[in-house]
């Protein structure tokens, strides 16, 4: 069977954001160890066991096991590359200017909100963790307490006032 040839998409081949906190770095290392020491050996054993059944062209279970092994190997390669390129975020960042790892309290629409600015791979907007590449994160970077930042979101201009840096 011939597989279709597809054009690469807009985000194909993009590398993940290398900015990581030490906690995320250790989480990725643990995931890599689990893949290398548990998942990969089990998948290899399964492929070897199914290969003994003979005819590969009609052995669907073998093809599926081989695909799972390929997926595990690709995840190992991706995580190793991510860890190799990682740039550690200093969570005890400068208290006078917004930088990666800063916790920023802002006022918008007479409400106070607090955001932690980290790399793209660790964002959780509902928990108040935003990326330095997001519109708000990018606008806040390099600013100081007391500065005002205007951001256009959903065709509305919103003004954020930086109250304090923690």
C-alpha positions as CSV (number, residue, x, y, z in Angstrom):
1,X,0.0,0.0,0.0
2,X,1.3,3.4,-0.9
3,X,1.1,6.1,1.7
4,X,-0.1,9.5,0.6
5,X,2.4,12.3,0.2
6,X,1.2,15.4,2.0
7,X,2.6,18.9,1.9
8,X,4.1,20.0,5.2
9,X,1.9,22.2,7.3
10,X,2.7,25.6,8.7
11,X,4.0,24.2,12.0
12,X,5.8,21.1,10.7
13,X,9.3,20.7,11.9
14,X,9.2,23.5,14.4
15,X,11.4,22.9,17.4
16,X,9.9,23.3,20.9
17,X,10.7,26.4,22.9
18,X,14.1,25.7,24.6
19,X,13.3,27.8,27.7
20,X,12.6,25.4,30.6
21,X,12.4,25.7,34.3
22,X,14.6,23.2,36.3
23,X,11.4,21.3,37.3
24,X,10.3,20.9,33.6
25,X,13.8,19.8,32.7
26,X,13.8,17.1,35.3
27,X,10.3,16.0,34.3
28,X,11.5,15.6,30.7
29,X,14.6,13.6,31.9
30,X,12.3,11.3,33.9
31,X,10.1,10.8,30.8
32,X,13.1,10.0,28.7
33,X,14.4,7.5,31.3
34,X,10.9,5.8,31.4
35,X,10.8,5.6,27.6
36,X,14.4,4.2,27.3
37,X,14.3,1.8,30.2
38,X,10.7,0.6,30.1
39,X,8.7,1.4,27.0
40,X,11.4,0.8,24.3
41,X,12.6,-2.6,25.6
42,X,9.0,-3.9,25.9
43,X,8.3,-2.7,22.4
44,X,11.4,-4.4,21.0
45,X,10.5,-7.7,22.7
46,X,7.0,-7.4,21.2
47,X,8.3,-6.8,17.7
48,X,10.7,-9.7,18.0
49,X,8.0,-12.0,19.3
50,X,5.6,-11.1,16.4
51,X,8.4,-11.4,13.8
52,X,8.6,-15.1,14.6
53,X,5.1,-15.5,13.2
54,X,6.5,-15.4,9.7
55,X,5.1,-13.6,6.7
56,X,5.5,-9.9,7.4
57,X,3.2,-8.8,4.5
58,X,0.1,-10.2,6.2
59,X,1.1,-9.8,9.8
60,X,-0.9,-6.8,11.0
61,X,0.1,-7.2,14.6
62,X,3.8,-7.0,13.6
63,X,3.2,-3.8,11.5
64,X,1.3,-2.2,14.5
65,X,4.1,-3.2,16.9
66,X,6.7,-1.8,14.6
67,X,4.8,1.4,14.3
68,X,4.6,1.7,18.1
69,X,8.4,1.2,18.3
70,X,9.0,3.8,15.7
71,X,6.8,6.3,17.7
72,X,8.7,5.5,20.9
73,X,12.0,6.0,19.1
74,X,10.9,9.3,17.7
75,X,9.7,10.6,21.1
76,X,13.1,9.6,22.5
77,X,14.9,11.6,19.7
78,X,12.6,14.6,20.2
79,X,13.1,14.7,24.0
80,X,16.9,14.2,23.8
81,X,17.0,17.1,21.3
82,X,14.8,19.3,23.5
83,X,17.0,18.6,26.5
84,X,20.2,19.2,24.5
85,X,19.0,22.6,23.4
86,X,17.4,23.6,26.8
87,X,18.0,27.0,28.3
88,X,17.3,27.1,32.0
89,X,15.0,29.8,33.3
90,X,16.1,31.5,36.4
91,X,13.0,31.6,38.6
92,X,14.7,34.1,40.9
93,X,14.7,36.6,38.1
94,X,15.4,40.3,38.5
95,X,12.8,42.1,40.6
96,X,13.2,45.5,38.8
97,X,12.4,44.4,35.2
98,X,10.1,41.8,33.7
99,X,12.0,38.8,32.4
100,X,11.6,35.0,31.9
101,X,10.7,33.6,35.3
102,X,9.1,36.8,36.6
103,X,5.8,36.8,38.5
104,X,4.0,40.0,37.4
105,X,0.9,41.5,39.0
106,X,-1.0,43.7,36.6
107,X,-4.2,45.7,36.8
108,X,-6.7,45.4,33.9
109,X,-10.3,46.7,34.0
110,X,-9.9,47.5,37.7
111,X,-9.1,43.9,38.5
112,X,-5.7,42.6,39.7
113,X,-4.2,39.5,38.0
114,X,-0.9,37.8,38.5
115,X,1.0,36.0,35.8
116,X,4.2,33.9,35.8
117,X,6.1,34.3,32.5
118,X,7.8,31.1,31.3
119,X,8.6,29.3,28.1
120,X,6.0,28.1,25.6
121,X,6.2,24.4,26.7
122,X,5.1,25.2,30.3
123,X,2.1,27.5,29.8
124,X,-1.2,27.2,31.5
125,X,-3.3,30.3,31.2
126,X,-5.9,29.1,33.6
127,X,-3.2,28.7,36.3
128,X,-1.8,32.2,35.4
129,X,1.3,30.9,33.6
130,X,1.8,32.6,30.2
131,X,4.5,32.3,27.5
132,X,7.0,35.1,26.7
133,X,5.8,34.6,23.1
134,X,2.1,35.3,23.9
135,X,0.9,38.9,23.1
136,X,0.7,39.8,26.8
137,X,3.9,38.1,27.8
138,X,5.8,39.7,24.9
139,X,4.4,43.2,25.7
140,X,5.4,42.8,29.4
141,X,9.0,41.7,28.8
142,X,11.5,44.3,29.7
143,X,9.0,46.6,31.4
144,X,9.1,47.9,35.0
145,X,6.6,48.3,37.8
146,X,4.3,51.3,37.1
147,X,4.6,50.9,33.3
148,X,1.4,50.7,31.2
149,X,1.1,48.3,28.3
150,X,-1.6,48.4,25.6
151,X,-2.5,45.2,23.8
152,X,-5.0,44.6,21.1
153,X,-7.0,41.4,21.8
154,X,-10.0,40.4,19.8
155,X,-10.1,43.8,18.1
156,X,-10.3,45.5,21.5
157,X,-7.5,47.6,22.9
158,X,-6.8,46.7,26.6
159,X,-4.5,48.5,28.9
160,X,-2.5,46.7,31.5
161,X,-0.7,48.5,34.3
162,X,2.2,46.7,36.0
163,X,1.7,46.9,39.7
164,X,4.6,44.9,41.1
165,X,7.1,42.2,40.2
166,X,7.7,39.3,42.6
